[in-house]
C-alpha cells in the first residue's frame, strides 16, 4: 500500500518529459551532444573543418558561372557575388539542419533504445551542430561584404540575425515533425531530400525578386512571399548586401511585414512539431 504522506510532486511519469522545455532544463546534455557532433563530424579527415567551406564554395562557383555569367544575372544585380553568397549559405544552413534533424532520432537509436532522456535533444542538437558549421561561412560573407563596401550597423546586424533565427527555428520545427515520422516511416527521409532539392529555388537566391514580380500573377506573388524562407533570405540580403535605394528593385518588398508573418508561421510549425513529436515518441524504442 502506498504511503499517502510521501511527497511525490518532484517525480514524473516514466518516459514522459516536458517537451522542448526539457531541452532548456537539460542544456548540459544538449551541450554534450553538440560537442560530440562537432568533434566527430570530420574525425580522421585530413582537411578537417575546411570541408565546412568546400560544398558552399563549390555551389557558389557553379551558380555564379551559370546564373551570373551565362544567364547574365550579374549585370542586373549590383554586387551579385555578395547577393548570391548570402543566399547560398542561408539555404545551405536550412537544408543541412533540416536534413540532420530529420535523421537525428534514427542516427542515435542506440541511446534512444537504452536510456531515457528528452528525445527533443537530438533534433535540437542536430540543428545547433549545423549552426556551428554555418558560422565560418558567415565569416566569409562578412569579409566579402566589407570588401564590396558594406558597413555594419546595429540595424544590419540585427536584420541578419533575425533571418538566421527564422531559419534556425523553422528547421527545428520541421525537424521535429519529420524526425518523429521518420522513425516509423523511413520514406520521410526521402521526402525531405526531395523538399531540399526544391528549397534552393523557392527563395531569391540565384535570381532577383524583380524576376518573380514580373513573371507571376499577383496571387502567386503573394503566396511566394508567405514562404518564411523567402523572408529569411531577404533579411540576410537586407543585412549583408543591401546598401541603398539603387538596390531596392531587387529587395523583397514589405520585408518587415513579411518578417512578422514568417515569425508567426515559424511559431505554428514549432507548436505542430512539438505535438507530433510528443505523440509519436512513445513508440520510438520499439520502432527502432
C-alpha positions, -999 to +999 in steps of 0.1 A: +000+000+000+014+034-010+020+058+019+000+089+011+021+111+033+051+108+008+055+139-013+056+128-050+055+162-065+091+160-078+085+127-096+075+124-132+057+097-151+085+075-166+090+081-203+071+114-203+090+147-203+083+184-207+090+186-244+112+215-256+112+229-221+132+199-210+159+208-236+164+240-218+165+223-184+189+197-197+211+221-215+242+203-201+232+172-221+224+193-251+259+208-249+274+173-247+255+162-278+266+193-297+302+188-288+300+152-298+286+161-332+312+188-339+341+167-327+332+136-347+320+152-379+354+154-395+373+129-374+401+113-394+396+138-422+429+154-434+413+188-442+391+188-411+369+219-408+379+231-442+352+208-455+327+232-440+337+256-468+340+231-497+303+225-505+292+261-504+323+272-523+317+246-550+280+256-552+290+292-553+314+288-582+289+268-602+259+290-596+279+322-602+292+309-635+258+296-647+234+322-633+257+351-632+279+348-662+260+326-687+225+339-679+236+375-671+222+380-636+254+396-625+245+425-648+211+430-633+221+428-596+247+451-581+274+431-562+259+399-574+287+379-558+276+390-523+239+387-531+245+351-543+268+342-514+244+354-487+215+334-502+235+302-507+248+300-472+213+307-458+197+279-478+225+255-472+222+261-435+184+254-436+189+223-458+217+209-436+199+215-403+165+202-416+181+171-430+202+164-399+172+169-376+151+145-396+177+117-392+187+126-356+165+100-338+174+071-361+211+081-360+210+080-322+189+048-319+214+032-296+208+059-270+171+061-276+167+024-270+189+021-239+182+051-217+156+078-212+164+114-219+143+141-236+142+129-272+138+165-284+175+169-275+185+151-307+169+172-334+178+204-315+214+193-312+214+185-349+202+220-357+228+236-334+256+214-350+246+228-384+246+263-369+282+258-356+293+248-391+273+278-406+293+304-386+326+301-405+306+307-437+290+338-421+326+350-415+333+347-452+301+366-461+310+394-437+345+397-452+331+397-488+305+423-478+332+446-462+353+443-494+323+453-515+316+484-495+291+471-469+293+488-435+279+470-404+255+487-381+231+476-353+203+476-379+221+455-405+234+430-379+200+427-362+183+421-395+207+394-405+204+377-370+166+378-374+169+359-407+192+333-391+168+330-362+139+322-385+159+296-404+170+280-371+135+278-356+118+267-389+143+239-394+138+228-358+101+227-361+102+208-394+129+185-380+107+176-350+078+167-374+098+147-399+122+133-374+094+117-354+077+104-386+110+091-399+113+066-370+083+046-382+083+055-419+118+059-434+101+074-465+100+106-446+138+110-450+134+105-488+107+131-489+128+156-470+156+150-496+131+159-523+120+190-504+156+201-500+161+200-538+132+224-543+142+247-514+171+264-533+147+276-559+118+287-536+137+318-524+155+346-543+190+332-541+202+329-577+177+353-592+162+386-583+129+393-566+121+415-596+120+385-619+094+369-596+072+400-595+074+403-633+067+366-640+040+357-616+003+368-612-004+388-581-020+359-562+011+337-569+034+365-559+017+369-526+018+332-520+056+333-528+060+360-502+044+338-475+073+314-476+094+320-445+125+310-464+119+338-489+117+363-460+148+348-442+169+351-474+155+386-479+166+396-443+201+383-450+202+403-482+190+434-463+215+428-436+247+420-456+241+430-492+217+460-495+235+493-495+209+518-507+179+527-528+196+516-560+193+480-548+157+483-537+143+469-570+159+435-562+150+436-525+119+418-513+091+444-507+074+449-473+101+429-457+092+439-421+056+429-426+068+396-441+091+391-411+061+392-387+042+367-409+073+344-411+077+345-373+040+336-368+043+307-394+075+295-377+059+295-343+030+275-356+054+250-371+072+247-338+040+240-320+028+214-345+063+198-344+062+195-307+027+180-308+036+155-335+068+146-317+052+141-283+025+119-298+049+096-316+078+094-292+061+068-271+068+042-298+104+053-307+121+024-289+101-004-304+101+012-339+138+015-339 
